[in-house]
Every structure is written in structure tokens, then in C-alpha cells.
């Protein structure tokens, strides 16, 4: 089976549509359609049902999805081992919370790129809950996440120690909405704990997709947000925000790098881990 066809198939299942898969793979949608048709011709079975809601796998497609993930994981692992043995650098697929990616990763990724100029680095951002699933499903090799770590499934090392704060408009209003990422965001869960402690569980929540957009809305007076102080300080109009502390038991959060127990780290992965251990 053609590796590219399997990769395309899995990208469509993750993206939920052919058009989004084309964006992720940096190609036109007709290429995605042609590859899926070739794979369907190979099996003699339809893989997707397409409709207004996007692309959903058929029963056979779901079976292919499960087996394709296993094949791709094996392929990536063998490729990493052979590239390391040949003295070259294999691909390193890293996942990260958006706040960490913006505030913490640029100098580390630059250093990694300088040390391994042939390495193929990729970075995907998502909330903690989704990142844990991506690591488990082998969609990324490792991820930077917050919150408790399931030590029965993952290796982990502490990466960053964060101090969470409340960012709100300088001219605050009596009632403000909580601006947050999707429900799988660990910082949103902490914000909910803080609201519960203050008897404000009826606070309206507005979900947004980017930290910069969220803080822009805070500045405009739409609401407040709870994120690491290190990330909020990267906002270009930081001086236009009022920053308030959280109780220590909620404010102190550790970001960990996690990877599956059965995943063998490549040389690039190992070097990134050493950067985190020795960054201070």
C-alpha cells in the first residue's frame, strides 16, 4: 500500500473533511479526493460517507482507520531508528498547548533546528485533553501538557513551571464573561474551579481559538481570561490589561513533556528532552 494514501486517509479522518485535510497537507482538495479514490479502488470498498457535516468513515473505513494508525506508527518508529542509525535526523512531531508554544518554545525549537538541520520538525497546538489523545493515538511523538499525568501510559518530564493569573480589562465591568479555549483546556478547568470557589458558576463562557484574539477581547472589555503570566506577557498590549493573582493552590501549574511508554524517542526527541531538563 502507498504510504501517502494511508497518510492522506488518516488526515481526512482527523480533520473531518476533505477541504480541511487539503489545508493540513498543503495541497489542493482534488489531490485529496484522488488519493482517497485510489485507496478505495485498492480495497474495493468505500471509506467515507460525505455530506454537509463533512466526511464520516464507513464501517469498513473505521476498520481501516484502526489498522492504518498501527501501520503508520510502526513506519514512523522504524524510520526514526534507521535515520538515527544512519547518522541523520528523523522527523519529530511535537504537540503543545498554544500558550506554551507562543511563550516558551521559539528559542528551544531554534536551538533544535540548529543542532539537527536535517530534522523534519512539526508542531501542532491544541488543549491538553486533545493533546493527550493525540499522543496516545500516535498522531504526535510527544506533547507539552498541563495537569496530572497518567503514569500508567506515559513517560513524562517536567518542562516549565507556570504561574496562572487573571487578565481583565483595566476599566472592568460589573459582570464579565470568561474567555477560554475548548472544554478540554486544563486552564479552563482551573478557571471553573476558581469561579466555583467564588460562587460564580453561572458566569458566561465564550470559547475562542487563539490566545492573542482572547486577550484582544479582554482589552476591549468583553471578559477576563486565566492563563500563565508568561504567555499573557507576550501580548503586544500587555500594559492595557489588569493582572490579578490566583490562590497559590490554583496558580501553580507544571507543564510536562509526555510520550507513550512503548514509544522509542529519536535522537531529536532525546535532545529536546535534555534542553528541558537543563534549560535553567
C-alpha positions as YAML, in Angstrom:
chain: A
units: angstrom
residues:
- id: 1
  name: UNK
  ca: [0.00, 0.00, 0.00]
- id: 2
  name: UNK
  ca: [1.12, 3.52, -0.79]
- id: 3
  name: UNK
  ca: [2.29, 5.34, 2.36]
- id: 4
  name: UNK
  ca: [0.96, 8.68, 1.07]
- id: 5
  name: UNK
  ca: [-2.52, 7.23, 0.58]
- id: 6
  name: UNK
  ca: [-2.66, 6.00, 4.16]
- id: 7
  name: UNK
  ca: [-1.34, 9.32, 5.47]
- id: 8
  name: UNK
  ca: [-3.99, 11.16, 3.44]
- id: 9
  name: UNK
  ca: [-6.74, 8.84, 4.68]
- id: 10
  name: UNK
  ca: [-5.79, 9.39, 8.33]
- id: 11
  name: UNK
  ca: [-5.53, 13.14, 7.83]
- id: 12
  name: UNK
  ca: [-9.10, 13.23, 6.49]
- id: 13
  name: UNK
  ca: [-10.36, 11.21, 9.47]
- id: 14
  name: UNK
  ca: [-8.65, 13.62, 11.88]
- id: 15
  name: UNK
  ca: [-9.68, 16.79, 10.03]
- id: 16
  name: UNK
  ca: [-13.27, 15.68, 9.43]
- id: 17
  name: UNK
  ca: [-13.41, 16.90, 5.84]
- id: 18
  name: UNK
  ca: [-11.51, 16.72, 2.55]
- id: 19
  name: UNK
  ca: [-11.08, 20.51, 2.42]
- id: 20
  name: UNK
  ca: [-9.52, 20.73, 5.90]
- id: 21
  name: UNK
  ca: [-7.27, 17.77, 5.10]
- id: 22
  name: UNK
  ca: [-6.05, 19.60, 2.00]
- id: 23
  name: UNK
  ca: [-5.10, 22.59, 4.16]
- id: 24
  name: UNK
  ca: [-3.22, 20.38, 6.62]
- id: 25
  name: UNK
  ca: [-1.34, 18.59, 3.82]
- id: 26
  name: UNK
  ca: [-0.70, 21.83, 1.91]
- id: 27
  name: UNK
  ca: [-2.28, 20.65, -1.35]
- id: 28
  name: UNK
  ca: [-5.46, 21.17, -3.37]
- id: 29
  name: UNK
  ca: [-8.64, 19.31, -2.46]
- id: 30
  name: UNK
  ca: [-8.68, 17.45, -5.79]
- id: 31
  name: UNK
  ca: [-5.43, 15.72, -4.76]
- id: 32
  name: UNK
  ca: [-7.04, 14.52, -1.54]
- id: 33
  name: UNK
  ca: [-10.07, 13.23, -3.46]
- id: 34
  name: UNK
  ca: [-7.90, 11.41, -6.00]
- id: 35
  name: UNK
  ca: [-5.83, 9.70, -3.29]
- id: 36
  name: UNK
  ca: [-8.90, 8.52, -1.40]
- id: 37
  name: UNK
  ca: [-10.40, 7.17, -4.64]
- id: 38
  name: UNK
  ca: [-7.19, 5.24, -5.30]
- id: 39
  name: UNK
  ca: [-7.30, 3.74, -1.81]
- id: 40
  name: UNK
  ca: [-10.98, 2.83, -2.20]
- id: 41
  name: UNK
  ca: [-10.20, 1.20, -5.55]
- id: 42
  name: UNK
  ca: [-7.41, -0.79, -3.88]
- id: 43
  name: UNK
  ca: [-9.82, -2.21, -1.28]
- id: 44
  name: UNK
  ca: [-12.92, -2.26, -3.44]
- id: 45
  name: UNK
  ca: [-14.81, -0.59, -0.60]
- id: 46
  name: UNK
  ca: [-16.00, 2.93, 0.21]
- id: 47
  name: UNK
  ca: [-14.06, 4.56, 3.05]
- id: 48
  name: UNK
  ca: [-16.13, 7.70, 3.64]
- id: 49
  name: UNK
  ca: [-19.69, 8.95, 3.58]
- id: 50
  name: UNK
  ca: [-19.63, 12.60, 2.55]
- id: 51
  name: UNK
  ca: [-22.32, 15.14, 3.45]
- id: 52
  name: UNK
  ca: [-22.88, 18.66, 4.72]
- id: 53
  name: UNK
  ca: [-21.36, 17.70, 8.06]
- id: 54
  name: UNK
  ca: [-18.08, 16.64, 6.44]
- id: 55
  name: UNK
  ca: [-16.61, 13.20, 5.82]
- id: 56
  name: UNK
  ca: [-17.53, 10.27, 8.11]
- id: 57
  name: UNK
  ca: [-15.89, 6.87, 7.87]
- id: 58
  name: UNK
  ca: [-17.97, 3.90, 6.79]
- id: 59
  name: UNK
  ca: [-17.86, 0.74, 8.92]
- id: 60
  name: UNK
  ca: [-15.07, -0.54, 6.69]
- id: 61
  name: UNK
  ca: [-13.35, 2.86, 6.88]
- id: 62
  name: UNK
  ca: [-13.33, 2.67, 10.67]
- id: 63
  name: UNK
  ca: [-11.59, -0.70, 10.49]
- id: 64
  name: UNK
  ca: [-9.03, 0.71, 8.05]
- id: 65
  name: UNK
  ca: [-8.51, 3.70, 10.37]
- id: 66
  name: UNK
  ca: [-7.62, 1.45, 13.30]
- id: 67
  name: UNK
  ca: [-5.19, -0.67, 11.29]
- id: 68
  name: UNK
  ca: [-3.70, 2.32, 9.43]
- id: 69
  name: UNK
  ca: [-2.79, 4.02, 12.71]
- id: 70
  name: UNK
  ca: [-0.89, 0.91, 13.74]
- id: 71
  name: UNK
  ca: [0.89, 0.68, 10.38]
- id: 72
  name: UNK
  ca: [1.82, 4.37, 10.41]
- id: 73
  name: UNK
  ca: [3.11, 4.17, 13.99]
- id: 74
  name: UNK
  ca: [5.29, 1.20, 13.04]
- id: 75
  name: UNK
  ca: [6.51, 3.05, 9.96]
- id: 76
  name: UNK
  ca: [7.46, 6.16, 11.97]
- id: 77
  name: UNK
  ca: [9.27, 4.10, 14.60]
- id: 78
  name: UNK
  ca: [11.29, 2.11, 12.06]
- id: 79
  name: UNK
  ca: [12.08, 5.29, 10.12]
- id: 80
  name: UNK
  ca: [13.33, 7.01, 13.29]
- id: 81
  name: UNK
  ca: [15.58, 4.06, 14.17]
- id: 82
  name: UNK
  ca: [17.05, 3.81, 10.66]
- id: 83
  name: UNK
  ca: [17.60, 7.57, 10.35]
- id: 84
  name: UNK
  ca: [19.36, 7.64, 13.73]
- id: 85
  name: UNK
  ca: [21.47, 4.63, 12.73]
- id: 86
  name: UNK
  ca: [22.46, 6.40, 9.52]
- id: 87
  name: UNK
  ca: [23.57, 9.47, 11.50]
- id: 88
  name: UNK
  ca: [20.70, 11.58, 10.19]
- id: 89
  name: UNK
  ca: [17.76, 13.14, 11.96]
- id: 90
  name: UNK
  ca: [14.28, 11.63, 11.85]
- id: 91
  name: UNK
  ca: [11.01, 13.57, 11.99]
- id: 92
  name: UNK
  ca: [9.96, 14.86, 15.41]
- id: 93
  name: UNK
  ca: [6.24, 15.57, 15.74]
- id: 94
  name: UNK
  ca: [5.61, 17.75, 18.77]
- id: 95
  name: UNK
  ca: [2.29, 18.80, 20.26]
- id: 96
  name: UNK
  ca: [1.87, 21.77, 22.57]
- id: 97
  name: UNK
  ca: [-0.65, 23.98, 24.27]
- id: 98
  name: UNK
  ca: [-0.89, 27.24, 22.34]
- id: 99
  name: UNK
  ca: [0.18, 29.30, 25.36]
- id: 100
  name: UNK
  ca: [3.36, 27.22, 25.73]
- id: 101
  name: UNK
  ca: [4.07, 27.27, 22.01]
- id: 102
  name: UNK
  ca: [4.00, 31.06, 21.90]
- id: 103
  name: UNK
  ca: [5.75, 31.90, 25.15]
- id: 104
  name: UNK
  ca: [8.24, 29.08, 25.66]
- id: 105
  name: UNK
  ca: [9.07, 27.16, 22.50]
- id: 106
  name: UNK
  ca: [10.59, 29.53, 19.90]
- id: 107
  name: UNK
  ca: [14.17, 29.59, 21.33]
- id: 108
  name: UNK
  ca: [14.11, 25.84, 22.05]
- id: 109
  name: UNK
  ca: [12.89, 24.94, 18.57]
- id: 110
  name: UNK
  ca: [15.51, 27.26, 17.02]
- id: 111
  name: UNK
  ca: [18.20, 25.51, 19.04]
- id: 112
  name: UNK
  ca: [16.87, 22.12, 17.97]
- id: 113
  name: UNK
  ca: [16.83, 23.18, 14.33]
- id: 114
  name: UNK
  ca: [20.41, 24.42, 14.57]
- id: 115
  name: UNK
  ca: [21.60, 21.16, 16.17]
- id: 116
  name: UNK
  ca: [19.67, 18.95, 13.73]
- id: 117
  name: UNK
  ca: [19.48, 20.90, 10.44]
- id: 118
  name: UNK
  ca: [18.21, 17.82, 8.56]
- id: 119
  name: UNK
  ca: [15.46, 17.09, 11.07]
- id: 120
  name: UNK
  ca: [11.85, 17.42, 9.96]
- id: 121
  name: UNK
  ca: [10.15, 19.22, 12.82]
- id: 122
  name: UNK
  ca: [6.40, 19.72, 13.10]
- id: 123
  name: UNK
  ca: [4.32, 21.42, 15.78]
- id: 124
  name: UNK
  ca: [0.59, 21.04, 16.44]
- id: 125
  name: UNK
  ca: [-1.24, 23.09, 19.06]
- id: 126
  name: UNK
  ca: [-4.35, 22.01, 20.98]
- id: 127
  name: UNK
  ca: [-5.77, 21.97, 24.53]
- id: 128
  name: UNK
  ca: [-4.29, 19.47, 26.99]
- id: 129
  name: UNK
  ca: [-7.12, 16.94, 26.73]
- id: 130
  name: UNK
  ca: [-6.79, 16.74, 22.95]
- id: 131
  name: UNK
  ca: [-3.00, 16.59, 23.09]
- id: 132
  name: UNK
  ca: [-3.09, 13.58, 25.42]
- id: 133
  name: UNK
  ca: [-5.34, 11.83, 22.92]
- id: 134
  name: UNK
  ca: [-3.01, 12.75, 20.05]
- id: 135
  name: UNK
  ca: [-0.03, 11.22, 21.86]
- id: 136
  name: UNK
  ca: [-1.99, 8.07, 22.68]
- id: 137
  name: UNK
  ca: [-3.22, 7.74, 19.09]
- id: 138
  name: UNK
  ca: [0.37, 8.27, 17.85]
- id: 139
  name: UNK
  ca: [-0.55, 11.41, 15.93]
- id: 140
  name: UNK
  ca: [2.39, 13.18, 17.60]
- id: 141
  name: UNK
  ca: [5.55, 11.76, 19.18]
- id: 142
  name: UNK
  ca: [5.37, 13.87, 22.34]
- id: 143
  name: UNK
  ca: [3.38, 16.78, 23.73]
- id: 144
  name: UNK
  ca: [3.62, 19.56, 26.28]
- id: 145
  name: UNK
  ca: [0.58, 19.36, 28.55]
- id: 146
  name: UNK
  ca: [-0.64, 20.63, 31.92]
- id: 147
  name: UNK
  ca: [-2.31, 18.77, 34.72]
- id: 148
  name: UNK
  ca: [-1.95, 15.30, 36.25]
- id: 149
  name: UNK
  ca: [-0.11, 12.70, 34.14]
- id: 150
  name: UNK
  ca: [-1.34, 9.13, 33.74]
- id: 151
  name: UNK
  ca: [1.92, 7.37, 34.66]
- id: 152
  name: UNK
  ca: [0.50, 4.01, 33.60]
- id: 153
  name: UNK
  ca: [0.50, 5.17, 29.97]
- id: 154
  name: UNK
  ca: [3.10, 7.92, 29.62]
- id: 155
  name: UNK
  ca: [6.67, 8.79, 30.39]
- id: 156
  name: UNK
  ca: [7.00, 12.42, 31.43]
- id: 157
  name: UNK
  ca: [9.49, 15.07, 32.47]
- id: 158
  name: UNK
  ca: [8.70, 18.48, 33.99]
- id: 159
  name: UNK
  ca: [9.22, 21.18, 31.38]
- id: 160
  name: UNK
  ca: [8.01, 24.54, 32.73]
- id: 161
  name: UNK
  ca: [6.62, 25.89, 35.99]
- id: 162
  name: UNK
  ca: [3.83, 28.35, 35.33]
- id: 163
  name: UNK
  ca: [2.05, 30.95, 37.45]
- id: 164
  name: UNK
  ca: [-1.58, 31.39, 36.40]
- id: 165
  name: UNK
  ca: [-3.13, 34.85, 36.68]
- id: 166
  name: UNK
  ca: [-6.39, 36.58, 35.83]
- id: 167
  name: UNK
  ca: [-6.21, 39.07, 32.94]
- id: 168
  name: UNK
  ca: [-9.10, 41.54, 32.86]
- id: 169
  name: UNK
  ca: [-9.87, 44.98, 31.41]
- id: 170
  name: UNK
  ca: [-8.31, 47.89, 33.28]
- id: 171
  name: UNK
  ca: [-11.73, 49.51, 33.38]
- id: 172
  name: UNK
  ca: [-13.54, 46.36, 34.50]
- id: 173
  name: UNK
  ca: [-17.29, 45.94, 34.23]
- id: 174
  name: UNK
  ca: [-19.57, 44.54, 36.93]
- id: 175
  name: UNK
  ca: [-20.19, 41.33, 35.01]
- id: 176
  name: UNK
  ca: [-17.64, 39.84, 32.63]
- id: 177
  name: UNK
  ca: [-17.59, 36.62, 30.60]
- id: 178
  name: UNK
  ca: [-14.86, 34.01, 30.87]
- id: 179
  name: UNK
  ca: [-12.89, 33.88, 27.61]
- id: 180
  name: UNK
  ca: [-11.37, 30.43, 27.18]
- id: 181
  name: UNK
  ca: [-10.30, 27.63, 24.86]
- id: 182
  name: UNK
  ca: [-12.39, 24.49, 24.39]
- id: 183
  name: UNK
  ca: [-13.56, 22.45, 27.39]
- id: 184
  name: UNK
  ca: [-10.54, 20.10, 27.16]
- id: 185
  name: UNK
  ca: [-8.25, 23.00, 28.12]
- id: 186
  name: UNK
  ca: [-6.68, 22.43, 31.55]
- id: 187
  name: UNK
  ca: [-6.54, 26.18, 32.26]
- id: 188
  name: UNK
  ca: [-10.27, 26.45, 31.61]
- id: 189
  name: UNK
  ca: [-10.83, 23.70, 34.18]
- id: 190
  name: UNK
  ca: [-8.81, 25.71, 36.71]
- id: 191
  name: UNK
  ca: [-10.83, 28.83, 35.84]
- id: 192
  name: UNK
  ca: [-14.01, 26.86, 36.56]
- id: 193
  name: UNK
  ca: [-12.62, 25.81, 39.96]
- id: 194
  name: UNK
  ca: [-11.85, 29.45, 40.77]
- id: 195
  name: UNK
  ca: [-15.35, 30.54, 39.73]
- id: 196
  name: UNK
  ca: [-16.86, 27.78, 41.85]
- id: 197
  name: UNK
  ca: [-14.90, 28.95, 44.89]
- id: 198
  name: UNK
  ca: [-16.22, 32.46, 44.34]
- id: 199
  name: UNK
  ca: [-19.82, 31.34, 43.81]
- id: 200
  name: UNK
  ca: [-19.81, 32.44, 40.16]
- id: 201
  name: UNK
  ca: [-20.63, 29.19, 38.35]
- id: 202
  name: UNK
  ca: [-23.29, 30.98, 36.26]
- id: 203
  name: UNK
  ca: [-20.57, 33.07, 34.56]
- id: 204
  name: UNK
  ca: [-20.99, 33.06, 30.78]
- id: 205
  name: UNK
  ca: [-18.20, 31.31, 28.87]
- id: 206
  name: UNK
  ca: [-17.13, 32.46, 25.39]
- id: 207
  name: UNK
  ca: [-14.94, 29.93, 23.55]
- id: 208
  name: UNK
  ca: [-12.22, 31.35, 21.31]
- id: 209
  name: UNK
  ca: [-9.48, 29.82, 19.20]
- id: 210
  name: UNK
  ca: [-6.35, 31.89, 19.82]
- id: 211
  name: UNK
  ca: [-4.71, 33.44, 22.87]
- id: 212
  name: UNK
  ca: [-3.99, 36.70, 21.05]
- id: 213
  name: UNK
  ca: [-7.63, 37.02, 19.99]
- id: 214
  name: UNK
  ca: [-8.77, 36.25, 23.52]
- id: 215
  name: UNK
  ca: [-6.54, 38.91, 25.09]
- id: 216
  name: UNK
  ca: [-7.65, 41.41, 22.48]
- id: 217
  name: UNK
  ca: [-11.22, 40.82, 23.59]
- id: 218
  name: UNK
  ca: [-10.16, 41.18, 27.24]
- id: 219
  name: UNK
  ca: [-8.58, 44.53, 26.37]
- id: 220
  name: UNK
  ca: [-11.79, 45.57, 24.60]
- id: 221
  name: UNK
  ca: [-13.82, 44.84, 27.74]
- id: 222
  name: UNK
  ca: [-15.58, 41.62, 26.69]
- id: 223
  name: UNK
  ca: [-14.39, 39.50, 29.59]
- id: 224
  name: UNK
  ca: [-11.50, 38.03, 31.53]
- id: 225
  name: UNK
  ca: [-9.10, 35.14, 30.91]
- id: 226
  name: UNK
  ca: [-6.97, 32.87, 33.08]
- id: 227
  name: UNK
  ca: [-3.63, 31.80, 31.62]
- id: 228
  name: UNK
  ca: [0.09, 31.60, 32.50]
- id: 229
  name: UNK
  ca: [1.58, 35.01, 33.22]
- id: 230
  name: UNK
  ca: [4.48, 34.15, 30.87]
- id: 231
  name: UNK
  ca: [2.04, 33.78, 27.96]
- id: 232
  name: UNK
  ca: [-0.02, 36.87, 28.77]
- id: 233
  name: UNK
  ca: [3.15, 38.98, 28.87]
- id: 234
  name: UNK
  ca: [3.76, 38.17, 25.19]
- id: 235
  name: UNK
  ca: [0.59, 40.10, 24.27]
- id: 236
  name: UNK
  ca: [1.53, 43.25, 22.40]
- id: 237
  name: UNK
  ca: [-0.78, 45.45, 24.51]
- id: 238
  name: UNK
  ca: [0.03, 43.81, 27.83]
- id: 239
  name: UNK
  ca: [0.11, 47.21, 29.57]
- id: 240
  name: UNK
  ca: [-3.58, 47.66, 28.71]
- id: 241
  name: UNK
  ca: [-4.58, 44.67, 30.86]
- id: 242
  name: UNK
  ca: [-5.08, 44.42, 34.59]
- id: 243
  name: UNK
  ca: [-3.39, 41.33, 36.06]
- id: 244
  name: UNK
  ca: [-4.64, 39.77, 39.29]
- id: 245
  name: UNK
  ca: [-3.24, 36.76, 41.17]
- id: 246
  name: UNK
  ca: [-4.98, 33.44, 41.76]
- id: 247
  name: UNK
  ca: [-4.81, 31.48, 45.03]
- id: 248
  name: UNK
  ca: [-1.49, 29.60, 45.17]
- id: 249
  name: UNK
  ca: [-3.13, 26.15, 45.08]
- id: 250
  name: UNK
  ca: [-4.70, 27.07, 41.72]
- id: 251
  name: UNK
  ca: [-1.99, 29.34, 40.31]
- id: 252
  name: UNK
  ca: [0.99, 26.96, 40.41]
- id: 253
  name: UNK
  ca: [0.89, 24.60, 37.42]
- id: 254
  name: UNK
  ca: [3.59, 22.38, 35.94]
- id: 255
  name: UNK
  ca: [3.82, 21.75, 32.20]
- id: 256
  name: UNK
  ca: [5.13, 18.27, 31.35]
- id: 257
  name: UNK
  ca: [6.53, 16.71, 28.20]
- id: 258
  name: UNK
  ca: [4.81, 13.34, 27.76]
- id: 259
  name: UNK
  ca: [5.23, 10.38, 25.39]
- id: 260
  name: UNK
  ca: [3.94, 6.82, 25.27]
- id: 261
  name: UNK
  ca: [5.71, 4.13, 27.27]
- id: 262
  name: UNK
  ca: [6.11, 2.00, 24.14]
- id: 263
  name: UNK
  ca: [7.48, 4.88, 22.05]
- id: 264
  name: UNK
  ca: [11.24, 4.88, 21.47]
- id: 265
  name: UNK
  ca: [12.43, 8.53, 21.30]
- id: 266
  name: UNK
  ca: [14.56, 9.57, 18.36]
- id: 267
  name: UNK
  ca: [17.81, 11.47, 18.78]
- id: 268
  name: UNK
  ca: [15.91, 14.74, 18.16]
- id: 269
  name: UNK
  ca: [13.31, 13.84, 20.78]
- id: 270
  name: UNK
  ca: [16.02, 12.99, 23.30]
- id: 271
  name: UNK
  ca: [17.86, 16.25, 22.63]
- id: 272
  name: UNK
  ca: [14.65, 18.24, 23.16]
- id: 273
  name: UNK
  ca: [14.15, 16.48, 26.48]
- id: 274
  name: UNK
  ca: [17.69, 17.39, 27.52]
- id: 275
  name: UNK
  ca: [17.03, 21.04, 26.65]
- id: 276
  name: UNK
  ca: [14.05, 20.99, 29.01]
- id: 277
  name: UNK
  ca: [15.99, 19.30, 31.81]
- id: 278
  name: UNK
  ca: [18.91, 21.73, 31.55]
- id: 279
  name: UNK
  ca: [17.17, 24.94, 30.47]
- id: 280
  name: UNK
  ca: [17.96, 26.67, 33.76]
...
